[in-house]
Amino acid sequence: MATIKDVAERAGVAPSTVSYVLSGSRKISDETRRAVQEAIAELGYHPRASARTLRSARSEVLVLAVPREPGKYRAMDGRFAIDIADAARGHGYDVLLMTDSEGVAPLRRIAASGLADGAILMAVRERDPRVAALRDLGFPTALLGHADSDDDTGPPWVDLDWDAAVALALGEAVAAGHHRVLFWSSADHEIDARRGYALHGLAGARRAARATGADIRVTPSSGDPDELRKRLRRALTTGSAPTALVVQHLILLPTLLDEIAALGLRVPEDLAVVPVGSLPDEAESRSLPRIDLPVARMSAAVAQLVVQAIAARETRDAPRSAGELLTPQMAEGHPVTPPTRSS
C-alpha cells in the first residue's frame, strides 16, 4: 500500500506538502498541486480517515514555551518570539506564548486540551523535563537550542554551535595577539540550570584554551548587576590583566561596558571586547567584533521543524529526530584589534 512518503518522492516534494494538498490548509502552487495529485493517482494512494479527522481538528496554533522569571525581560526572547510568530504565520499558524518558569504542567494541559497542535521549546536544558513530558504524550515538538546532543530519540532541534562560536571568538582574539583573554560565560544560574547554550559555551572555552595554549580565564557572569560589577572588577584588576574580553552573557552588556569605562579602560585600545551571540544590529555591540545570533534563520528553521512534526503525526510517519547546528561567523568589517599594551 502506498504511503504519503511514496507520494512525496514521486512528486518530488516533502511529505508535509502532500499533507497540505490533501487538507487544503495551506496555499500551494498549481504546479505543485498537480504534481502531487498525479502522484496520488499513479500510486493509488488513499489517505487514512484518521489522518483526515486529525487535520480537521487542528487548532492552527503553536505554543512557544519561553521560561521566564517574573519581572525580568530578555530582549533575545522577545526577538525570537516575534520572528517565530512571523515564521509560523507563513505556515498558517498563530503562536501562543507560555512563560511559566518550569513549564511542564502548563504544557501538559495545553497538549491535552487541543489548544495547540505543536510546541516549540526555548532555553532547553540537559534532560529537560518538558521534552520528556511532551514525548510521553506524543505531542509534536521542536527545540530552539539543544543540550543532549547524543540523544537521537528526542525531538528535532536547531541551534547555533555555541561550542564553535566561543572557540572561534577566543581563537580570533589570540590570533590578533591577545595572550591573556577573559571569557565571560553565561550567568551562574544558567550554568546551574544546565542550559544547553551555557554548557556548550564553556566547552568551547576549554577547547580554545587547549588549542591556542593562551591564558584563557573563565568567569561566570551574574544576573545581579552589582555582583556582575564586582566580578568584572576583580577579573580585570587582579594579577596579570587580560587584554581581551569575550562575552557570552549579553543581557547586561551595557553594564559591563559601563564598568570597563569606570575602571578607566578604553575599548578597544586597552581591552578588546568580543560579544558572542549578539542580536543583529544591537546598538551596544554594533561597532564591536562579534558573532551575531542568526535569529531569523533559527526561527524559520524551528517553525518548519514543528510543522513537519505535526504532519508526521497526522500521517503516522516516523517523526524526524535530528539536530542542525548552525556554523558561527565573525561579523564582517569588525576584526579583533591587536593589544596596545603587553599581553
C-alpha positions in Angstrom: 0.0 0.0 0.0 1.4 3.4 -1.0 2.3 5.8 1.8 2.4 9.6 1.9 6.2 9.3 1.6 5.9 7.4 -1.6 3.6 10.1 -3.0 6.1 12.8 -1.9 9.0 11.0 -3.5 7.1 10.5 -6.8 6.0 14.2 -6.8 9.4 15.5 -5.7 8.1 17.3 -2.7 8.2 17.0 1.1 5.6 14.7 2.9 4.2 17.8 4.6 3.5 19.4 1.2 1.4 16.3 0.3 -0.4 16.7 3.6 -1.2 20.4 2.8 -2.5 19.5 -0.7 -4.8 16.8 0.9 -6.1 19.1 3.6 -6.3 22.3 1.7 -4.9 24.0 4.8 -2.0 25.8 3.0 -1.6 27.8 -0.2 0.2 25.5 -2.7 1.2 26.5 -6.2 -0.9 25.0 -9.1 2.2 23.2 -10.5 3.0 21.5 -7.2 -0.6 20.6 -6.6 -0.9 19.0 -10.0 2.4 17.0 -9.4 1.0 15.7 -6.0 -2.4 14.8 -7.5 -0.8 13.0 -10.4 1.4 11.0 -8.0 -1.6 10.1 -5.9 -3.4 8.9 -8.9 -0.5 6.9 -10.2 0.2 5.2 -6.9 -3.4 4.7 -5.9 -2.8 6.4 -2.6 -5.7 6.8 -0.1 -5.2 9.0 3.0 -6.2 7.4 6.2 -9.6 8.5 7.6 -7.9 9.1 11.0 -5.4 11.5 9.4 -8.3 13.4 7.8 -10.0 13.6 11.2 -6.9 14.9 12.8 -6.4 17.6 10.2 -10.0 18.8 10.6 -9.4 19.1 14.3 -6.4 21.3 14.1 -6.3 24.4 16.2 -3.8 26.1 13.9 -1.9 27.3 17.0 1.6 26.6 18.1 2.7 27.0 21.8 6.1 28.8 22.3 7.5 27.9 25.7 9.9 30.6 27.0 10.8 30.1 30.7 11.0 33.5 32.3 11.5 34.9 35.7 8.8 37.4 36.7 10.0 41.0 36.3 13.0 40.1 34.1 13.0 40.9 30.4 15.4 39.4 27.9 15.5 41.2 24.5 16.7 38.0 22.9 13.5 36.2 23.9 11.3 39.0 22.6 13.2 39.0 19.2 12.8 35.2 18.9 9.1 35.3 19.8 8.4 37.9 17.1 10.4 36.1 14.4 9.0 32.7 15.3 5.5 34.1 15.2 6.2 35.6 11.7 7.6 32.2 10.5 4.6 30.3 11.9 2.2 32.7 10.2 3.8 31.7 6.9 2.7 28.1 7.7 -0.8 29.2 8.7 -0.3 29.0 12.4 -0.7 31.5 15.3 1.6 31.4 18.3 0.5 31.1 22.0 3.3 32.4 24.3 3.8 30.5 27.5 6.3 31.9 30.1 6.0 29.6 33.1 9.4 29.2 34.6 9.2 25.4 34.6 6.5 24.7 32.1 5.8 21.0 32.5 2.3 21.2 33.9 1.1 24.0 31.6 2.5 22.2 28.5 0.7 19.0 29.6 -2.5 21.0 29.9 -2.2 22.7 26.5 -1.3 19.4 24.8 -4.2 17.5 26.3 -6.8 20.3 25.7 -6.1 20.7 22.0 -5.3 24.4 22.4 -2.3 23.9 20.2 -1.1 21.5 17.6 2.6 21.5 18.4 5.2 23.1 20.7 8.4 25.0 20.3 10.7 25.0 23.4 13.3 27.6 24.1 16.0 27.7 26.8 16.5 24.0 26.5 18.4 22.3 29.3 20.1 19.0 29.9 17.5 16.2 30.4 14.8 18.8 30.0 11.6 17.6 31.8 9.5 19.4 29.2 10.9 17.3 26.4 10.2 14.1 28.3 6.6 15.2 29.2 5.7 16.0 25.6 7.4 12.9 24.2 5.3 10.8 26.6 2.1 12.5 25.2 3.3 12.1 21.6 2.9 15.8 21.1 4.7 17.3 18.1 7.7 19.3 19.4 10.7 21.1 18.1 13.5 22.7 20.1 15.2 26.1 19.7 18.5 25.1 21.2 19.8 21.8 22.5 21.6 20.2 25.3 21.6 16.4 24.8 23.5 16.2 21.6 23.8 12.4 21.8 20.1 11.8 22.2 18.9 10.7 18.8 15.4 9.8 20.1 14.4 13.3 21.1 12.5 16.0 19.1 14.3 17.8 16.2 16.2 21.0 17.1 18.2 23.8 15.6 20.8 25.8 17.4 23.9 28.0 16.9 27.0 25.9 17.5 27.9 27.7 20.8 30.9 25.5 21.4 32.3 26.5 18.0 31.2 30.1 18.4 33.1 30.7 21.7 36.1 28.8 20.4 36.1 31.0 17.3 35.9 34.3 19.2 38.6 33.2 21.6 40.8 32.0 18.7 40.3 35.3 16.9 41.4 37.2 20.0 44.5 35.1 20.4 45.3 35.3 16.6 45.2 39.1 17.0 47.9 38.9 19.6 45.9 38.7 22.9 47.5 36.0 25.1 45.6 36.8 28.3 41.9 36.6 27.5 38.9 36.6 29.8 35.9 34.5 28.8 32.7 36.0 30.5 30.5 33.0 30.3 26.7 32.6 30.8 25.4 33.5 34.3 26.0 31.1 37.1 22.2 30.4 37.4 22.1 29.4 33.7 25.0 27.0 34.2 23.4 25.6 37.4 20.2 25.0 35.4 22.3 23.1 32.8 21.1 25.3 29.9 22.5 24.0 26.6 24.0 27.3 25.4 25.8 27.8 28.7 27.3 24.3 28.8 28.4 24.4 25.2 29.9 27.8 25.6 32.1 26.5 28.5 33.1 23.5 26.4 34.2 25.9 23.6 36.3 27.9 26.1 38.1 24.7 27.3 38.7 23.7 23.7 40.1 27.1 22.7 42.5 27.0 25.7 43.9 23.6 24.7 44.1 24.6 21.0 45.8 28.0 21.5 47.9 27.5 24.6 46.8 31.0 25.7 45.9 32.1 29.2 42.1 31.9 28.9 40.4 32.6 32.1 36.7 31.7 32.6 34.4 33.8 34.9 30.7 33.0 35.2 28.5 36.1 34.8 25.7 37.1 37.2 22.2 38.2 36.7 22.7 40.7 39.6 24.3 44.0 38.2 26.1 44.8 41.4 27.6 41.3 41.7 28.5 41.4 38.0 30.5 44.7 38.5 32.3 43.1 41.5 33.3 40.1 39.5 34.4 42.1 36.5 36.5 44.5 38.7 38.3 41.5 40.3 38.9 39.8 36.9 40.3 43.0 35.3 42.5 44.2 38.2 43.8 41.1 39.9 47.1 39.6 38.7 48.1 40.0 35.1 45.2 41.9 33.5 43.6 40.4 30.3 43.7 42.5 27.2 40.6 40.9 25.6 37.2 40.0 26.9 34.9 37.5 25.1 31.4 37.8 26.4 28.6 35.2 26.1 26.2 36.6 28.7 25.0 39.7 26.9 21.9 40.6 28.8 23.9 43.0 30.9 26.4 44.0 28.3 25.8 47.8 28.8 26.6 47.3 32.5 29.8 45.5 31.6 30.8 48.3 29.2 30.0 51.0 31.8 32.1 49.2 34.4 35.0 48.9 32.0 34.8 52.7 31.4 34.6 53.3 35.2 37.9 51.5 35.6 39.5 53.9 33.1 39.9 51.3 30.4 39.2 52.2 26.7 37.6 49.8 24.3 39.3 48.5 22.2 42.6 50.3 23.0 43.0 48.9 26.5 40.5 46.0 26.3 39.1 44.3 23.2 35.5 43.2 23.8 34.0 40.5 21.6 30.3 39.6 22.2 29.2 36.1 21.2 25.5 35.6 20.3 24.6 39.2 19.9 21.3 40.3 18.3 21.8 41.6 14.7 22.0 45.4 14.7 22.0 45.6 18.5 23.2 49.1 19.5 25.7 48.1 22.2 27.6 45.6 20.0 27.2 47.0 16.5 30.7 48.5 16.4 32.4 45.6 18.2 34.0 42.5 16.7 31.3 39.9 17.4 29.4 36.8 16.4 25.7 37.5 15.8 23.0 35.1 16.6 21.2 34.1 13.3 17.7 34.8 14.8 15.7 34.9 11.6 17.3 31.7 10.2 16.8 29.8 13.5 13.2 31.0 13.9 12.3 29.9 10.3 14.0 26.5 10.8 12.3 25.7 14.2 8.9 26.7 12.8 9.5 24.4 9.8 10.5 21.5 12.2 7.4 21.7 14.3 5.1 21.9 11.3 6.8 18.8 9.9 6.4 17.0 13.2 2.7 17.9 13.2 2.3 16.5 9.6 4.2 13.3 10.6 1.9 12.7 13.5 -1.2 13.1 11.2 0.2 10.8 8.6 1.6 8.3 11.1 5.1 8.7 9.7 8.1 8.4 12.0 8.9 11.9 13.3 12.2 13.4 12.4 14.7 13.2 15.2 17.8 15.2 14.2 19.5 18.4 15.1 21.0 21.2 13.0 24.0 23.1 14.3 24.5 26.5 12.5 28.1 27.4 11.9 29.1 30.7 13.6 30.7 33.5 11.8 32.5 36.7 12.9 30.7 39.8 11.8 32.2 41.4 8.7 34.1 44.7 9.0 34.9 44.5 12.7 38.1 42.4 13.3 39.6 42.0 16.7 42.3 44.7 17.1 45.7 43.8 18.5 46.6 44.8 22.1 48.3 48.2 22.5 49.9 47.1 25.8 52.0 44.0 26.6 49.9 40.8 26.5 
